[in-house]
Amino acid sequence: MKCICGNKEFHAHQKCRLDIICDGSGNWLKDSPNDKSACYDAEDPYGPFTCTKCKIEYEELVKCPDCDVVIPNKTKIGLTCKGCGHIFI
């Protein structure tokens, strides 16, 4: 899918599991210094999703029924899809 501006990349959030160093109370101190400190298990990205080009924000990435453009959450009546010409009402 792509933004109404044509861009295909979005800022999003993601929960990730990684190895760390903690103290005796279980409080985080620092990332693990070994090579295994990279994220080894991650959940699906979640919103809000923000276009990296035009900065429009989407709560969800839902595509236009007629093409691969993401439908804006706060769609203005009469907004025309730049991908197919679909008019959102």
Backbone hydrogen bonds, N-H to C=O, Kabsch-Sander energy under -0.5 kcal/mol:
donor,donor_aa,acceptor,acceptor_aa,energy
2,K,68,D,-2.2
3,C,7,N,-3.2
6,G,3,C,-2.1
11,H,50,T,-3.6
13,H,46,Y,-2.3
17,R,41,D,-3.0
19,D,36,K,-0.6
21,I,30,K,-3.2
23,D,27,N,-2.1
26,G,23,D,-2.0
29,L,21,I,-2.8
30,K,21,I,-1.6
32,S,19,D,-1.6
37,S,34,N,-1.4
38,A,35,D,-0.7
40,Y,17,R,-2.4
41,D,17,R,-0.9
43,E,15,K,-2.5
46,Y,13,H,-2.6
49,F,58,Y,-3.7
50,T,11,H,-2.3
51,C,56,I,-2.5
52,T,9,E,-2.1
55,K,51,C,-1.0
58,Y,49,F,-3.3
62,V,60,E,-1.1
64,C,69,V,-3.5
67,C,64,C,-0.8
70,V,2,K,-3.3
71,I,62,V,-3.7
75,T,72,P,-0.7
75,T,73,N,-0.8
78,G,88,F,-2.5
79,L,76,K,-2.3
81,C,86,H,-3.5
85,G,81,C,-1.8
88,F,79,L,-2.7
88,F,86,H,-0.6
